[in-house]
Amino acid sequence: MKIEFNLCDFDMFWHTGAEIKRDEKWFNESFPAWRLEPMKGQKTLESLTNFYWIGDNKIQALVAYKLLKKTGYKVGLFWDTAEHAISGEYWGCVIASNYKQP
């Protein structure tokens, strides 16, 4: 069996996405150095401005990461250690990339 994905499949994550620029005044307060732990790919947020929160489904996050990597985008897979204000659960996997949904 062969399974194929393309960027249109990745675009379903845009509802969890946001463009976040490092030069925003609130960036360092919202994203301190300890918050995003590198899992795969880029270890820093350098040149990565689009963030997609995937949750704790690591298979889903890995497929999304590999899809962006295969199509030539800069990408890092991180674990977001921040807790959700209401549920108290971790935000989970986040993909940081230079890909932005058209």
Summary of the structure (lengths in Angstrom):
residues: 102
radius of gyration: 13.4
end to end distance: 30.6
largest distance: 48.5
contacts: 253
relative contact order: 0.25
helix: 26%
strand: 31%
